[in-house]
Amino acid sequence: MAETNADENSTEAARCANYLKAIGDPVRLQVVRALQTGPLSVSDIAELLEIDISNASHHLRVLFHAQIVLSEKDGKFTYYKLNGQFLQNRTSQQVFDFGCCKLDLRE
């Protein structure tokens, strides 16, 4: 029984570390904050943050694989949005609740 709890704790810690690692980069945190206003394309984010499209795409890919953002195709464009399952206050989209920790996105 104790081993099962240790395994669960280890899995939970790894999952939480994955979320924190994904948003631990300053550019990715800026991307998350930009997405608070609603879905944006890679080019929208690149322009907003004044970075190359390839750089924006890389950061979005990391956030996507960590399941912090979701993507949706619309014709030839892909739009990214925050994963609503983590948003504690869905109306203002200001707090991410990962279960293991919370991130306040207010500036």
Protein Blocks (a to p, Z undefined) as FASTA:
>chain_A
ZZmmmmmmmmmmmmmmmmmmmmmpmklmmmmmmmmnoccdfklmmmmnopafklmmmmmm
mmmmnomaccddehjbccddddfklmmblmnopaccehjaccdfbZZ
